[in-house]
Amino acid sequence: MKFSSQSRPISDLETHAAEIVRDITHSRQPLLMTENGEAKLVVMDLRSYEEQQEAIALLKILAMGNREIEKGKFRSAEDVFAELDEEDSQ
């Protein structure tokens, strides 16, 4: 999505709030709000925001895992499965 096709002046937020909410909720596309031609904020629907936050959380977990691997703090899958097998047999 290009913001150039989804931008409106910030004054529209005050005068057309209900329409903007309806459009964003329906399209699930964020809307760039400008003031004096300069980008000032992005408005998005709640469901999109929540999905974005979940994606960011997953990326953080992946980054943490990569750092652990780089530090050598990991075990091979074979070792983990062998340990699980030992626990099951007890």
DRENMAR-383156 format. One line per field, with one value per residue: residue number from 1; residue in one letter; chain; x, z, y of N, C-alpha, C in turn. Coordinates in steps of 0.2 Angstrom, whole numbers, plus 5000, padded with zeros to 4 digits. Layout:
DRENMAR-383156
i	(NUM	...)
aa	(A	...)
ch	(A	...)
n_px	(X	...)
n_pz	(Z	...)
n_py	(Y	...)
ca_px	(X	...)
ca_pz	(Z	...)
ca_py	(Y	...)
c_px	(X	...)
c_pz	(Z	...)
c_py	(Y	...)
***
This chain:
DRENMAR-383156
i	(1	2	3	4	5	6	7	8	9	10	11	12	13	14	15	16	17	18	19	20	21	22	23	24	25	26	27	28	29	30	31	32	33	34	35	36	37	38	39	40	41	42	43	44	45	46	47	48	49	50	51	52	53	54	55	56	57	58	59	60	61	62	63	64	65	66	67	68	69	70	71	72	73	74	75	76	77	78	79	80	81	82	83	84	85	86	87	88	89	90)
aa	(M	K	F	S	S	Q	S	R	P	I	S	D	L	E	T	H	A	A	E	I	V	R	D	I	T	H	S	R	Q	P	L	L	M	T	E	N	G	E	A	K	L	V	V	M	D	L	R	S	Y	E	E	Q	Q	E	A	I	A	L	L	K	I	L	A	M	G	N	R	E	I	E	K	G	K	F	R	S	A	E	D	V	F	A	E	L	D	E	E	D	S	Q)
ch	(A	A	A	A	A	A	A	A	A	A	A	A	A	A	A	A	A	A	A	A	A	A	A	A	A	A	A	A	A	A	A	A	A	A	A	A	A	A	A	A	A	A	A	A	A	A	A	A	A	A	A	A	A	A	A	A	A	A	A	A	A	A	A	A	A	A	A	A	A	A	A	A	A	A	A	A	A	A	A	A	A	A	A	A	A	A	A	A	A	A)
n_px	(5004	5003	5006	5003	4992	4983	4980	4975	4971	4974	4963	4952	4950	4943	4932	4926	4926	4918	4915	4929	4932	4923	4928	4941	4940	4932	4941	4953	4965	4978	4978	4986	4988	4990	4997	4998	5003	5013	5017	5009	5003	4997	4982	4974	4964	4958	4959	4969	4979	4981	4985	4997	5005	5006	5013	5025	5029	5032	5042	5052	5054	5059	5071	5077	5080	5089	5099	5103	5107	5118	5126	5129	5121	5112	5104	5106	5093	5092	5098	5088	5076	5081	5082	5068	5063	5069	5063	5050	5051	5053)
n_pz	(5000	4996	5004	4997	4991	5001	5009	5019	5024	5041	5046	5041	5049	5060	5054	5047	5055	5057	5045	5041	5050	5047	5034	5036	5044	5036	5025	5030	5028	5033	5036	5031	5039	5036	5040	5035	5023	5027	5033	5048	5056	5058	5055	5060	5059	5074	5074	5064	5070	5082	5076	5070	5081	5087	5077	5078	5091	5088	5079	5088	5097	5088	5085	5098	5099	5089	5094	5105	5098	5091	5102	5106	5114	5114	5111	5102	5092	5092	5105	5113	5110	5114	5127	5131	5127	5137	5149	5146	5147	5160)
n_py	(4994	5011	5026	5038	5036	5034	5046	5060	5077	5082	5090	5084	5073	5078	5084	5073	5062	5050	5044	5042	5032	5022	5019	5015	5004	4996	4994	4991	4997	5007	5025	5039	5054	5071	5087	5103	5098	5089	5073	5067	5058	5041	5032	5018	5003	4994	4980	4978	4984	4976	4964	4968	4971	4958	4952	4960	4956	4942	4943	4949	4938	4929	4936	4936	4922	4920	4928	4920	4908	4913	4916	4903	4897	4884	4869	4853	4846	4833	4830	4836	4828	4816	4818	4820	4807	4800	4805	4801	4787	4785)
ca_px	(5000	5007	5003	5001	4985	4979	4982	4970	4973	4972	4957	4947	4949	4938	4925	4924	4928	4914	4917	4935	4932	4920	4932	4947	4937	4930	4946	4958	4971	4980	4977	4991	4985	4995	4996	5002	5007	5018	5014	5009	5001	4994	4976	4972	4959	4960	4961	4975	4984	4983	4989	5004	5008	5007	5019	5031	5031	5035	5049	5056	5055	5064	5078	5080	5082	5095	5105	5105	5111	5125	5130	5130	5116	5107	5105	5104	5087	5093	5098	5082	5072	5083	5080	5061	5062	5071	5058	5044	5052	5053)
ca_pz	(5000	4995	5007	4993	4989	5007	5014	5020	5029	5047	5047	5039	5055	5064	5051	5044	5059	5057	5038	5041	5054	5043	5028	5038	5047	5030	5020	5034	5026	5037	5033	5033	5040	5035	5042	5030	5018	5030	5037	5055	5060	5054	5058	5058	5063	5080	5072	5060	5075	5086	5072	5069	5088	5087	5072	5081	5096	5085	5077	5094	5099	5083	5086	5104	5098	5085	5098	5109	5094	5090	5109	5107	5120	5111	5111	5096	5092	5094	5112	5116	5109	5118	5134	5131	5127	5144	5153	5145	5149	5168)
ca_py	(5000	5017	5031	5043	5035	5034	5051	5065	5082	5081	5093	5079	5069	5082	5085	5067	5056	5044	5042	5039	5026	5017	5017	5012	4998	4992	4993	4988	5000	5013	5031	5044	5061	5076	5094	5107	5094	5085	5067	5068	5052	5036	5030	5011	5000	4990	4973	4978	4986	4970	4959	4971	4970	4951	4951	4962	4951	4936	4945	4950	4931	4926	4940	4934	4916	4921	4930	4914	4904	4917	4915	4896	4894	4880	4861	4850	4843	4826	4830	4837	4823	4810	4819	4819	4800	4797	4807	4796	4780	4784)
c_px	(5004	5003	5000	4994	4980	4981	4976	4973	4970	4965	4951	4945	4943	4932	4922	4925	4924	4915	4924	4936	4929	4924	4938	4945	4935	4936	4952	4965	4972	4979	4982	4987	4991	4993	5001	5006	5012	5015	5015	5007	4998	4988	4975	4967	4962	4963	4968	4981	4986	4987	4996	5008	5010	5013	5025	5033	5034	5042	5054	5058	5060	5071	5081	5083	5088	5101	5107	5109	5118	5129	5132	5126	5110	5109	5103	5097	5087	5094	5092	5077	5074	5081	5072	5060	5064	5066	5052	5045	5053	5047)
c_pz	(5000	4999	5003	4991	4995	5011	5013	5024	5035	5049	5045	5045	5060	5061	5048	5048	5057	5050	5038	5045	5050	5037	5030	5041	5041	5026	5024	5032	5030	5033	5036	5033	5040	5038	5038	5025	5021	5034	5044	5059	5055	5058	5055	5062	5069	5078	5068	5065	5079	5082	5071	5076	5089	5083	5075	5087	5094	5083	5083	5097	5095	5084	5092	5103	5093	5089	5102	5105	5093	5096	5110	5113	5117	5112	5104	5097	5094	5102	5116	5116	5113	5125	5135	5131	5134	5149	5152	5147	5157	5171)
c_py	(5006	5022	5037	5042	5035	5040	5057	5070	5080	5084	5088	5074	5072	5082	5079	5061	5050	5041	5039	5033	5021	5015	5013	5005	4993	4989	4989	4991	5006	5019	5036	5051	5066	5083	5098	5103	5089	5079	5068	5062	5047	5033	5023	5008	4995	4983	4973	4980	4980	4965	4962	4970	4963	4949	4954	4958	4945	4938	4946	4943	4928	4930	4937	4927	4916	4923	4924	4910	4907	4916	4908	4893	4890	4873	4859	4847	4836	4825	4831	4832	4817	4811	4818	4811	4797	4799	4802	4789	4779	4783)
***
